């Protein structure tokens, strides 16, 4: 069933607004710093909403609701772990990273930060970091392309491959034009749209089910839904730990960390933290509610479509089309595109930044002009997007599985070294390299061999990476006095904030 004309018109208006914001970003972009970090001038509200929107990709409105639709509240352990991890990231990483990157040569990217933090004149650390970013971000970008393709496929009756190109081009266009400012401004709009959809939709579903009490009664009495209210149904302790461990990933996600780096100052971050965590709790509660009460709706009120039976990740799309006026449905379905575009755009930009700042300018054209670097950054956006489209070409691709792999890769490769570099003065360059390599390799090996013990690969990856950092740093020569002095300056600045 393709979307109606009112839905398509509403959807098109939303896309036009995003492209207009991209054009405004283009007008305000003059240097590579503008293109990559927006000139470090984001306030608390934009920092908070752009961090949340870039974090919550298509899996928020497709992958997680689909999991809860099938398994019930047991899938909510992911949400619990994410809230805990996000709060810890904001509390212990955000301000320190903002201060440290400015003191470390005004670092614009994570490879830039690591290179300057550890005074690596060989650029080995820069190369290792950039490669890890490119490996896992192409997979992460592919998950966003898949989510966008599912939306366009369902709304317009396109073939999957055609929808793949249309969805990708919708995002590429404004990232290519406007860079970081366009991404951040559109993220704020998209975050507002996402939270609206995730509050309105579950309330409408509950109303359509006859109210909360009626929904709860159906969940308790219908055999096929009896386990949906059980938080630990059929889950082992290892499975619960694996779901909670999603929270570990926050410490190493470049597209989230770059939001901290772009804040106007560390003074805006406490307010940004409160806004971001509140936004996140509302969104995740809405996502879980859609999965649980959507199961009630399609068990007692309406019959699930063939599309939903084949792919549970279509639950939000199907509920929207069943429950809402076509004009409102167009706006709510745009929330999926908002989730996809907000994360995919930031991922494309971070990947482009790694190629432009850490490869092109460092090794190919050291004296490149700012205008040249901005255009190279735009071309790199296209290059990474094409690779992501290729990875997403299989119609059987599932959003949550792809996100899970990339999330673990970043969390294990960068999470430990980000934390250690900000909190431990003794960590060394060789310790950093060992941590990144061991963390990334552990995730890849663990995943390729099917995951021993049913344990999510981020857990062994994070542990082994941390051990590698500690052991190699302790065996290595102590960092230079200059490095220790910068570390102490950052700690003093944080203590005064």
Secondary structure, DSSP 8 states (H G I E B T S, - for coil): ----HHHHHHHHHHHHHHHHHHHHHHHT--SHHHHHHTTS-B-HHHHHHHHHHHHS-GGGTTHHHHHHHHHGGGGGHHHHHHHHHHHHHIIIIIHHHHHHHHHTTS--SHHHHHHHHTT-TT-HHHHHHHHHHHHHHHHHHHHHHHHHHHHHHHHH---HHHHHHHHHHHHHHHHHHHHHHHHHHHHHHHHHHHHHHHHHHHHHHHHHTT-HHHHHHHHHHSGGGTTTT-TTTT--HHHHHHHHGGGGGGGG-HHHHHHHHTBS-GGGHHHHHHHHHHHHHHHHHHHHHHHHHHHHHHHHTS---HHHHH-GGGHHHHHHHHHS-HHHHHHHHHHHHHHHHHHHHHHHHHHHHHHIIIIIIIII-TT--HHHHHHHHHHHHHHHHHHHHHHT--TT--HHHHHHHHHHHHHHHHHHHHHHHHH-TT--HHHHHHHHHHHHHHHHHHHHTT-GGG--HHHHHHHHHHHHHHHHHHHS----HHHHHHHHHHHHHHHH-
